[in-house]
Amino acid sequence: MRIALDAMGGDEAPLKIVEGGLQALKEANNRFELVLVGRKDEVQMEVSLHSPEGLNYSVVDAPEVIEMSDIPNVALKQKRNSSIVVGLNLHKERKVDAFISAGNTGAFMAASALILGRIHGVSRPAVGTTLPTVDGNSCFLIDSGANSDCRPQHILEFGVMGTIYAREIMKKENPTVALLNIGEESSKGNELALLSYPLLEKSGLNFVGNIEGRDILIGKADVVVADGFVGNVVLKFAESILPTLKSRLKLYASGNIFRKLQVGVMADTLRKALKGFSYEMLGGAPLLGVNGISIIGHGGSTTLAVKNMVLRAEEMVNHRISELIRNSIKKEK
Amino acid sequence: MRIALDAMGGDEAPLKIVEGGLQALKEANNRFELVLVGRKDEVQMEVSLHSPEGLNYSVVDAPEVIEMSDIPNVALKQKRNSSIVVGLNLHKERKVDAFISAGNTGAFMAASALILGRIHGVSRPAVGTTLPTVDGNSCFLIDSGANSDCRPQHILEFGVMGTIYAREIMKKENPTVALLNIGEESSKGNELALLSYPLLEKSGLNFVGNIEGRDILIGKADVVVADGFVGNVVLKFAESILPTLKSRLKLYASGNIFRKLQVGVMADTLRKALKGFSYEMLGGAPLLGVNGISIIGHGGSTTLAVKNMVLRAEEMVNHRISELIRNSIKKEK
């Protein structure tokens, strides 16, 4: 197996990306080959800092870089030799089994759909993100941002793809699927929700009805389906919770030595108690519905986050997620 | 001034409602008259427990109660003598200057629009909620759930109404208004966001562009406009943060005495640091755009929450919010 990693994508690329990739390789005892895609010299230099002797890696040159600030469609046309385009082409040509990037999300999503193509029967590839739940478990929110305007059929497909991911990767037996809505009754919601409900209900999915915003973190369902606009707003809001908590504690402590001590003492406990609430543990966000394994990383990906994404990619390849989606979508239609 | 309170609405009504209302009256030194609407005997009994001598209150009988589980439109037709209907009719007849209910939200919203009527020029009354921000400040999210499907014109009106509320009640000079979206550029978003952006831009509002989910708690804007579906999902999600934090700490501490001690020690600090992050402080959610002052309380309203809602209602009456909205909407059209 070969897993390719965009060495140039992410706020702290190539440093954290290379480091995280090599850590995954070590942890996996060279079970797969890590293919680092990026500016060859820069990447080699970075690799050399991590005693790479005996590690199963290679570097593929991609002289261009799509920056975070680039406009996706423009960048894809102009930067044909960027790490994102080169990496996805490797995947398309079956020279690698998965591609991961923490770079420009818009460009990566567009390029994935364009280069890998949609799975036959999937109307819209969608991003899924794993959110932690209070019980120490997690739920899968799909779509988290690929599709702003959706039709009921898309929501149904998100449910199908999410179910496969939750079963294979999150190890949920017969995953429950819920529709994110503003009330529990089937009569509640906007037009999209009202029309999606009956489709989900008569699908073969383990549909448990509507859930509200407050039920997500409680873990009322294994898979939560929503259009990409709502999903993305919720995801971004969720990501802001820990930083908000931190800032708030800092504000509380500022200018008061006694309070500073209190906060200092509790910080460590808080960190431990909230472990798992950080995106670093979650293995990135897969773009489901494309022909291949395409994993989107957080722009601020740390070494730990990258390591977990690489290991997650291996798992997704092993479980043949794309193939399972292809078969399930066919059946659902 | 007379402020009417639905004594029967809320999970712990009439106990907490009556208690909170009387506390507000005491704190305000009888500046206004508190009108308690509900089953007369029950309410009188409850009042008598709080040494009401010298307090400026009255009780209006409403023998029926719309339960939390009632279907709004059905309940409004069948329970014409419910506290919600009786209270809103008092307001319509100008016998009271505001009405507050922590009861069935759907029924209360529908009845407010029906009985009080829309302000001329307002297409859709909307619920605004005050969310705390990291800097110890707050922002106003409108619409938080009254309108599931919106048109751009509605979003613009939410901006107008939110601006007035933020200026008059939240004391923001020239409040900034942002559109909740999934990217900062004006080219981002779903169809509604794309069409709303130019309307907001050319309005007389202090429009600062799009913000993402993560920017809400940071306080990037004083007023955040969204359709009621997205707004409600975010609001409910936000409400689940503190309970989630609590559960997570409990889970962390369970079965380990040392950890239990750690969590016990930090709980108090955490509570103080996060003060203001609780809905109790926020004075309820006004339904803006109706002819009158209609404030929606959280179903789980505590005494403190009710007290703050009553005082907020007084402020809204003093600032003639409805009249200001009427004039501003006219200008904007």
Contacts between the chains, C-beta under 8 A, distances in Angstrom:
chain1	res1	chain2	res2	distance
A	134	B	244	5.2
A	134	B	247	4.3
A	134	B	248	5.7
A	134	B	251	7.0
A	135	B	251	7.3
A	136	B	251	6.3
A	145	B	182	6.0
A	148	B	182	6.6
A	148	B	189	5.9
A	148	B	190	3.8
A	148	B	191	7.6
A	148	B	193	7.7
A	149	B	190	4.8
A	149	B	191	5.4
A	180	B	233	6.2
A	182	B	145	6.0
A	182	B	148	6.6
A	182	B	228	7.4
A	182	B	229	5.8
A	182	B	232	4.2
A	182	B	233	6.5
A	182	B	236	7.7
A	183	B	106	8.0
A	189	B	148	5.9
A	189	B	229	7.0
A	190	B	148	3.8
A	190	B	149	4.8
A	190	B	227	7.6
A	190	B	229	4.5
A	191	B	148	7.6
A	191	B	149	5.4
A	193	B	148	7.7
A	193	B	229	7.6
A	212	B	232	7.8
A	212	B	233	7.3
A	212	B	236	4.8
A	213	B	232	6.9
A	213	B	233	4.2
A	213	B	234	6.5
A	213	B	235	6.8
A	213	B	236	3.1
A	213	B	237	3.7
A	213	B	238	7.7
A	213	B	239	7.7
A	213	B	240	7.0
A	214	B	236	4.2
A	214	B	237	6.5
A	214	B	239	5.5
A	214	B	240	4.0
A	215	B	240	7.6
A	216	B	237	6.3
A	216	B	240	7.2
A	217	B	237	7.5
A	217	B	240	5.2
A	217	B	241	7.6
A	217	B	244	4.5
A	218	B	240	6.7
A	218	B	244	7.4
A	226	B	233	7.9
A	227	B	190	7.6
A	228	B	182	7.4
A	229	B	182	5.8
A	229	B	189	7.0
A	229	B	190	4.5
A	229	B	193	7.5
A	229	B	230	6.9
A	230	B	229	6.9
A	230	B	230	5.6
A	230	B	233	5.7
A	232	B	182	4.2
A	232	B	212	7.8
A	232	B	213	6.9
A	233	B	180	6.2
A	233	B	182	6.5
A	233	B	212	7.3
A	233	B	213	4.2
A	233	B	226	7.9
A	233	B	230	5.7
A	233	B	233	7.4
A	233	B	234	6.1
A	234	B	213	6.5
A	234	B	233	6.1
A	234	B	234	6.8
A	234	B	237	5.7
A	235	B	213	6.8
A	236	B	182	7.6
A	236	B	212	4.8
A	236	B	213	3.1
A	236	B	214	4.2
A	236	B	215	8.0
A	237	B	213	3.7
A	237	B	214	6.5
A	237	B	216	6.3
A	237	B	217	7.5
A	237	B	234	5.7
A	237	B	237	6.1
A	237	B	238	7.2
A	238	B	213	7.7
A	238	B	237	7.2
A	239	B	213	7.7
A	239	B	214	5.5
A	240	B	213	7.0
A	240	B	214	3.9
A	240	B	215	7.6
A	240	B	216	7.2
A	240	B	217	5.2
A	240	B	218	6.7
A	241	B	217	7.6
A	241	B	241	5.8
A	244	B	134	5.2
A	244	B	217	4.5
A	244	B	218	7.4
A	245	B	245	7.7
A	245	B	274	7.8
A	247	B	134	4.3
A	248	B	134	5.7
A	248	B	273	5.6
A	248	B	274	6.2
A	248	B	277	7.4
A	249	B	270	8.0
A	249	B	273	5.1
A	251	B	134	7.0
A	251	B	135	7.2
A	251	B	136	6.3
A	251	B	273	7.8
A	252	B	269	7.7
A	252	B	272	6.7
A	252	B	273	3.7
A	253	B	273	7.9
A	259	B	269	7.5
A	262	B	266	7.7
A	262	B	269	4.5
A	263	B	269	6.5
A	263	B	273	7.3
A	265	B	265	7.2
A	265	B	266	7.2
A	266	B	262	7.6
A	266	B	265	7.2
A	266	B	266	3.6
A	266	B	269	5.8
A	266	B	270	7.0
A	269	B	252	7.7
A	269	B	259	7.5
A	269	B	262	4.5
A	269	B	263	6.5
A	269	B	266	5.8
A	270	B	266	7.0
A	270	B	270	7.8
A	272	B	252	6.6
A	273	B	248	5.6
A	273	B	249	5.1
A	273	B	251	7.8
A	273	B	252	3.7
A	273	B	253	7.8
A	273	B	263	7.3
A	274	B	245	7.8
A	274	B	248	6.2
A	277	B	248	7.4
